[in-house]
Amino acid sequence: MRQTYRYFTSGICALWLAVGGVQAAEVTMTFGDSTPPYAFSETGTGLEVDIVREALAHRGHSLVPSFVPAARVERQFKQGLVDAASKDPGMTLEGPDAHYADVSVEFYDVLIKLTSRDLKLETPQDLDGLKVMAFQNAWMFFPDWLGQVREDGRYSQTSDQSEQVRALASGLVDVVVADRNIFNYHARKWAHDSGKVVPPMTMSAFQPPLQVRPVFRDAAIRDDFNAGLAHLKETGRYDELVETYLE
């Protein structure tokens, strides 16, 4: 009788796994290492990190964040070094091991200039003759705006976006392309650390929000993440996290 019961219960477990249950797993995911307030490599926290962590925890999974330069976020996934990548706005990863999740966060990229500069930034042609500093690989996301700037040699990019604040404040560049929340964070930190006053700056939206979809190697864990993300939004916890980091 005991042996029969053992076979019966093990069969139930096997059936549960086959139907769709997923054992709790540690999920190693890459995040950009210079994207506060979305990710803080020093503390392993941030808006994007915490959303992913809590969404995975909804069904028992734990997050192991790996912070790398922005250009390596997707590259490490392609190389099979991690279980997931936190962002792939272009959704360029292909193959049977690339399973895209629902949108976790949105980035609000803007064109930023010194308010004192009489610059109109309404069309790509308005960037003619101007020096532009962007975040890493921005030209790939906005070729209509940055393609000609890059071709003319007036384009630069940085993985450390605090450099954008210094470059714009000192007049080394005319325009910065950055997410408004990331830039505002670095501007406040630069003012605090340097003791200098950040000159007034004007931000101009030029694109719809950039929707970020994490990509997972395991489709079942992706599904669990989506369920957890939906739970965060239904309960209001998602909005609480946004208010915590984007106050």
C-alpha positions as CSV (number, residue, x, y, z in Angstrom):
1,M,0.0,0.0,0.0
2,R,2.8,2.4,0.9
3,Q,4.6,1.6,-2.4
4,T,1.4,2.2,-4.3
5,Y,0.9,5.6,-2.5
6,R,4.5,6.6,-3.3
7,Y,4.0,5.9,-7.0
8,F,0.7,7.8,-6.9
9,T,2.1,10.9,-5.3
10,S,5.1,11.0,-7.5
11,G,2.8,10.7,-10.5
12,I,0.8,13.6,-9.3
13,C,4.1,15.7,-9.0
14,A,5.1,14.7,-12.5
15,L,1.6,15.6,-13.8
16,W,1.8,19.0,-12.0
17,L,5.1,19.8,-13.6
18,A,3.9,18.7,-17.0
19,V,0.7,20.7,-16.8
20,G,2.6,23.9,-16.1
21,G,3.9,24.1,-12.6
22,V,7.4,25.4,-12.3
23,Q,9.8,24.8,-9.5
24,A,11.1,27.9,-7.8
25,A,14.3,29.0,-9.5
26,E,17.1,31.5,-9.2
27,V,16.9,33.7,-12.2
28,T,20.1,35.6,-13.2
29,M,19.2,38.7,-15.2
30,T,21.4,41.5,-16.6
31,F,20.7,45.1,-15.9
32,G,22.4,48.3,-17.0
33,D,25.0,49.3,-14.4
34,S,24.5,53.1,-14.8
35,T,20.7,53.6,-15.0
36,P,19.6,55.0,-11.6
37,P,16.8,55.3,-10.5
38,Y,15.9,52.2,-12.5
39,A,18.9,50.2,-11.3
40,F,21.5,50.8,-8.6
41,S,24.4,48.4,-9.0
42,E,25.8,49.3,-5.5
43,T,22.7,48.1,-3.6
44,G,21.0,45.7,-6.1
45,T,17.9,47.8,-6.0
46,G,16.0,50.3,-8.2
47,L,12.6,50.7,-9.9
48,E,13.2,48.2,-12.7
49,V,15.1,45.8,-10.4
50,D,12.5,45.8,-7.7
51,I,9.6,45.4,-10.2
52,V,11.3,42.3,-11.7
53,R,12.3,40.9,-8.2
54,E,8.8,41.2,-6.8
55,A,7.1,39.9,-10.0
56,L,9.3,36.8,-10.0
57,A,8.7,36.3,-6.2
58,H,5.0,36.1,-6.8
59,R,5.4,32.5,-7.8
60,G,8.4,31.7,-5.7
61,H,11.4,32.6,-8.0
62,S,14.3,34.7,-6.8
63,L,16.2,37.3,-8.8
64,V,20.0,37.4,-9.0
65,P,20.8,40.7,-10.7
66,S,24.0,41.0,-12.8
67,F,25.0,44.6,-13.5
68,V,26.8,45.2,-16.8
69,P,27.4,48.1,-19.2
70,A,24.3,48.7,-21.3
71,A,25.8,47.3,-24.5
72,R,26.3,44.0,-22.7
73,V,22.8,43.5,-21.3
74,E,21.6,41.7,-24.4
75,R,25.0,40.4,-25.5
76,Q,25.4,38.2,-22.4
77,F,21.9,36.7,-23.0
78,K,22.9,35.9,-26.5
79,Q,26.1,34.2,-25.2
80,G,24.1,32.0,-22.8
81,L,25.7,33.5,-19.7
82,V,22.5,34.5,-18.0
83,D,18.9,33.3,-17.7
84,A,17.3,36.6,-18.7
85,A,18.0,40.2,-19.9
86,S,16.1,43.1,-18.3
87,K,15.6,45.1,-21.4
88,D,15.5,44.7,-25.2
89,P,13.4,47.7,-26.4
90,G,14.1,46.7,-30.0
91,M,13.0,43.1,-29.4
92,T,15.9,42.0,-31.6
93,L,16.7,38.7,-29.8
94,E,15.6,35.7,-31.8
95,G,15.5,31.9,-31.5
96,P,13.7,29.3,-29.4
97,D,15.4,30.5,-26.2
98,A,14.2,34.1,-26.4
99,H,10.8,34.5,-24.7
100,Y,9.6,38.1,-24.4
101,A,7.6,39.2,-21.3
102,D,5.1,42.0,-20.9
103,V,6.3,45.6,-20.6
104,S,8.0,46.1,-17.2
105,V,8.9,49.8,-17.3
106,E,8.8,52.7,-19.8
107,F,11.7,55.0,-20.5
108,Y,10.9,58.6,-21.4
109,D,13.7,59.7,-23.7
110,V,14.0,63.5,-24.3
111,L,16.2,66.0,-26.0
112,I,17.8,68.3,-23.3
113,K,19.4,71.7,-23.9
114,L,20.4,74.6,-21.7
115,T,17.4,76.9,-21.4
116,S,19.6,79.8,-22.1
117,R,20.3,78.4,-25.6
118,D,17.9,79.6,-28.3
119,L,17.6,76.1,-29.9
120,K,14.4,74.8,-31.5
121,L,14.3,71.0,-31.2
122,E,11.2,69.9,-33.1
123,T,12.6,67.9,-36.1
124,P,15.7,65.8,-36.8
125,Q,16.9,68.7,-39.0
126,D,17.0,70.9,-36.0
127,L,20.1,68.9,-34.8
128,D,22.1,70.0,-37.9
129,G,25.4,71.4,-36.8
130,L,24.9,70.6,-33.1
131,K,27.0,68.3,-30.9
132,V,24.9,65.6,-29.4
133,M,25.7,63.3,-26.5
134,A,23.5,60.2,-26.0
135,F,23.3,57.1,-23.9
136,Q,24.9,54.0,-25.2
137,N,23.5,52.7,-28.5
138,A,20.9,55.5,-28.7
139,W,21.5,55.9,-32.4
140,M,20.3,52.4,-33.0
141,F,16.9,53.2,-31.4
142,F,16.5,56.6,-33.0
143,P,18.2,56.5,-36.4
144,D,15.9,59.2,-37.9
145,W,17.1,61.7,-35.3
146,L,20.7,60.6,-34.7
147,G,21.8,58.8,-37.9
148,Q,23.0,62.0,-39.6
149,V,24.5,63.4,-36.5
150,R,26.5,60.2,-36.1
151,E,27.5,60.2,-39.7
152,D,28.7,63.8,-39.5
153,G,30.9,63.0,-36.5
154,R,28.9,65.2,-34.1
155,Y,27.6,62.3,-32.1
156,S,29.1,60.9,-28.8
157,Q,27.7,58.4,-26.4
158,T,28.4,57.3,-22.8
159,S,27.6,54.4,-20.6
160,D,28.1,56.7,-17.6
161,Q,25.2,59.1,-18.0
162,S,26.5,61.4,-15.2
163,E,28.9,62.6,-17.9
164,Q,26.0,64.0,-19.8
165,V,25.2,66.5,-17.0
166,R,28.8,67.7,-16.9
167,A,29.1,68.0,-20.6
168,L,25.9,70.0,-21.1
169,A,26.4,72.2,-18.1
170,S,29.9,73.1,-19.3
171,G,28.9,73.7,-22.9
172,L,30.9,70.8,-24.3
173,V,27.8,69.6,-26.1
174,D,24.7,71.3,-27.3
175,V,22.1,68.6,-26.8
176,V,21.8,65.5,-24.6
177,V,19.6,62.5,-25.4
178,A,18.6,60.8,-22.2
179,D,15.7,59.3,-20.2
180,R,14.3,62.3,-18.2
181,N,14.3,60.3,-14.9
182,I,17.9,59.1,-15.3
183,F,19.1,62.6,-16.2
184,N,17.3,64.3,-13.3
185,Y,18.8,61.8,-10.9
186,H,22.3,62.5,-12.2
187,A,21.7,66.2,-12.2
188,R,20.7,66.2,-8.5
189,K,23.7,64.0,-7.6
190,W,26.1,66.2,-9.6
191,A,24.9,69.3,-7.9
192,H,25.3,67.6,-4.5
193,D,28.7,66.2,-5.1
194,S,30.2,69.2,-6.9
195,G,28.5,72.0,-4.9
196,K,27.7,73.6,-8.2
197,V,24.3,74.9,-9.4
198,V,22.8,73.0,-12.3
199,P,21.9,75.6,-14.9
200,P,18.2,75.6,-16.1
201,M,17.6,73.0,-18.7
202,T,14.7,72.4,-21.1
203,M,13.5,68.9,-22.0
204,S,11.7,68.2,-25.3
205,A,9.9,64.9,-25.9
206,F,10.6,63.6,-29.4
207,Q,9.5,60.0,-29.1
208,P,6.7,58.0,-27.5
209,P,7.8,56.3,-24.2
210,L,10.2,53.4,-24.9
211,Q,8.6,50.2,-23.7
212,V,11.0,47.7,-22.2
213,R,10.2,44.0,-22.3
214,P,12.5,41.6,-20.4
215,V,13.4,38.5,-22.3
216,F,13.7,35.0,-20.6
217,R,15.4,31.8,-21.7
218,D,12.6,29.7,-20.0
219,A,9.1,30.3,-21.3
220,A,7.5,29.0,-18.1
221,I,9.4,31.4,-15.9
222,R,8.5,34.2,-18.4
223,D,4.8,33.3,-17.9
224,D,5.3,33.3,-14.1
225,F,6.9,36.8,-14.4
226,N,3.9,38.0,-16.4
227,A,1.5,36.7,-13.8
228,G,3.5,38.5,-11.0
229,L,3.7,41.7,-13.0
230,A,-0.1,41.7,-13.5
231,H,-0.5,41.1,-9.7
232,L,1.7,44.1,-8.9
233,K,-0.5,46.3,-11.1
234,E,-3.8,44.9,-9.9
235,T,-2.8,45.4,-6.2
236,G,-1.4,48.9,-6.6
237,R,2.1,47.7,-5.6
238,Y,3.5,48.7,-9.0
239,D,2.4,52.3,-8.5
240,E,3.9,52.3,-5.0
241,L,7.3,51.3,-6.5
242,V,7.1,54.0,-9.1
243,E,6.3,56.7,-6.5
244,T,9.2,55.4,-4.3
245,Y,11.8,56.0,-7.0
246,L,10.3,58.7,-9.1
247,E,9.1,61.1,-6.4
